[in-house]
């Protein structure tokens, strides 16, 4: 996998990790940075150590050979190493990256410095900066209007930077669609998915669910929404129950 471009993360948590790793740049010691996937660990390490060779912990044979040959090395996917206790880090500068926690005894045995990269949900400063960064990227890549911006309710942090970026692109693209384009999207969906002998009722939800959810957000009450839709409250309640919308 290629090295990612630098993403502007400058929260206190990231700056502390950055400072700690910078202090090891001339030291023959082993350090590890672990945390959930897609939190920016590799980007930070590659930014600080652009000259170091990199090898994945999944390539154990290659890892052993590289350790014999190199005095300084980045090891990604360290959690995938089958026999980590057999690795010899003596008199070497090692930066390991792991996508999950490592056994405490192994950490103490192999690493002089241990850092945890917090997930994005624990880094509001970075989330704000990254949201702006990916929004600008989406406007450029998708040729969107400056008036279109990501909405907080639609930001997905389940996979950190990966899901955040995807959710911003998706939300901004959907906001840019007009009624005709939405109709074409639905028509394409029906072209490939329309089947059975009850297709009309089965596909009504595609129209009703977004209408009801958006209406509740906009009007804030069932009474006002029923009036706006031109239906009685009992019919609205039935529809909300049918589509499991609170």
N, C-alpha and C positions, 0 to 999 in steps of 0.2 A: 504494500500500500504506500502511495506517495505521501510526502510530508505536506501537512495542511498549511494554508496561509495563516499568518498571525491574526488572531482574533483579539480585539482590545479589551481584555479582562484586567481590571485594576482594583478589585475589591481588596480590603485589608487581608482577607484570608489568602488570596492569591499572591499578594505582595509579600506576605510573610514566607510563603513557600519559595517564591522567586529569590528573595534575599538569602534564605537558607541554602538553596542550591547554588547560588552564585558564589557563596563562600567555599564551596567544595571544588571549584573549577581547577584548582592547582593541587588538590589533595588526592593521594592514592587510597581512597576509601570507597565503600559501597553505600549508596543511598537508594531508597525506594519511595516512589510516589504512587499511592493507591487511592482508589475511589470508584464510584459508579462509572459505567461506560459513558463516553461522550461528554465528559465534564471539562475537557480542555487540557488533560494531562500531557498528552503527546505534543500538542501545539506548544505548550510552555517549555517542555524539555527540549524540543527541536529548536526553539527560539534561542535558548540559553546555550545549547551545545550543538551548533550546526555542523561542526567538523567531525563529530564522533560517528563511527560506523554503528549501524543498527541491525539487530537480529531479533526475530520472534522467539519466544520461549517454546512455541510449538515445534520449532525445528531444533530438537535437542542435539542431534548429531552435529548440525552446523554450529550450534551454540558452543559445544565443547571444543570444536576445532577453532572457532573464533577466539575463545578465551585463551587458547594456547598461543595464538598469533598476536593478539592485540593487548595493549596495556590500558586502553580506555574504551568503553563500550556502553551503548544503550541497549537494554533488553526489554522489549515490549512483551505484553501478554505473559508476564512472569508467572501468573497463576497457573499457566498451562504446563510448566516444567514438571516432568514426572518425578525426577529425583533431585530436587533443589539442594538437599543437604550435601550432595556430592560435588557441587560446583565449587571451584577454588577461586575466591576473590582476593586472595592475598596479594598485596602490593599492586593492586589494579584500581583504576577509577571506574566504578560501575554505577550507572544510573538505571535502575529497574522501574518499570511501570506495570501496575497490576490493576485489573478491572474489578477486583473484589478483595476483601480482607485476606490476609495471609496469617497462618498460624503464628501466635505470639512467640513461641520458642524459636521458630525458624527466623523470624525477624530479628530477634535478639542475637542469634548466632551469626547471621550473615550481614546485617546492615548496621552501620554506625549511625545513620540518620534515617528517620522514618517520617514521612509526610502524608497527610490525608487531604485529598482535594475534595472539598464539600460539593454536594450536588447544587445545581442552579437554584433549587427552591430555598436553599440556605444562603444564597448570595444575591440579595435584591439589587445591590449596586451593579453587579455584572449583568443581571437580567435586564435592567433598564438600558444599559449600553448596548447589549447584544440585540435587543429588540429593535433599537434604532438602526443598528448596523445591518441586520437582516432585512429590515424594511427598505432601506436605501438600496440594498442589493436587489430586492424583489422589484422595486420600481424600475431599476435599470434593466434587469433581465427580462421582465414581462412587459416593459414599456407602459407602465401605469402612471396615472395622474398623481401629482404631488398631494392632491386632496385625499387620496386613499391611504389609510393608516391601519395598522393591525389593532384589533380590539382585544383588550385584556382578557375578556371572558373566553376567548378562543385560543389563547396561548397554551400549548401542550408541553409540559415539562417532564413527562413520564420517561423520556429518553434523553433528557438534558438538551445539549445543543442540537442534536440530530432532530428530535421531535419539535423543538422550538422553531428551528428554521423551516421545517416542512409545514408547520401549522401557520406560520406567518405568510409564507407563499400561498398556501391554500386559501386562507381567509381573505387576503388582499385580492387574489384572483377572483374569488367568488363575489366580492364587493364590486368588482369592475364589470360584471356581466349585466346586460340589460335584459328586459323581459323576453325579447326575441331570442337572445342567446340562451337564456334559461330554457325556453321552449325547445330549442334545438338539442340541448343537452338531455332533456327528458325524452325527446323523440328518439335520440340515439339509444338511450337506455331501454326504451320499449322495443326498439328494433331487435335488440339482442336478448331481451328477457321476457317478452310477452308470450305466455303460453298457458295451457290449462283451460278449464271451462268456467272459471270464476275470476278471470283476470281483472275485470272492472273493479270489483270490491277489494281484491287483494292489492291493487295498486293505488287505491284512493288515498292510502296513508301517505304516499309520496307527496301529495298535494296538501292534505289536511294537517299532517303533523307539523311541518314548518310554519304553516299559516297560524295554527293554534299557539305554538311556542312563541313566535314573534308577537302575536297579538297580546298574549299575557304579559310579555316584557314591556310592550308599548303602553298598554292601558292599565295594567296593574290590578285589575279586578275582573272577575267573570261577568259581572253585570255590565260594565262598560264594553267589554269585548263582545258580549252577546248583542248589544245595541249596534256596535260597529259592523258586525257580521250580518245583522238583520235576521237573527234567529233567536228563539226564546232560550231562557237559561237552562231549562231541562234538556233541551237538545244539545246545548253546549256541554253540560255536565256529562251527558251520555258519550259525546265525542271524546272528551278529555279522559274519561274512564276507559273507553275503548282503546285509546292510544297510550294509556298509562302515563298521562301527563299530569303532574301535580299542579 
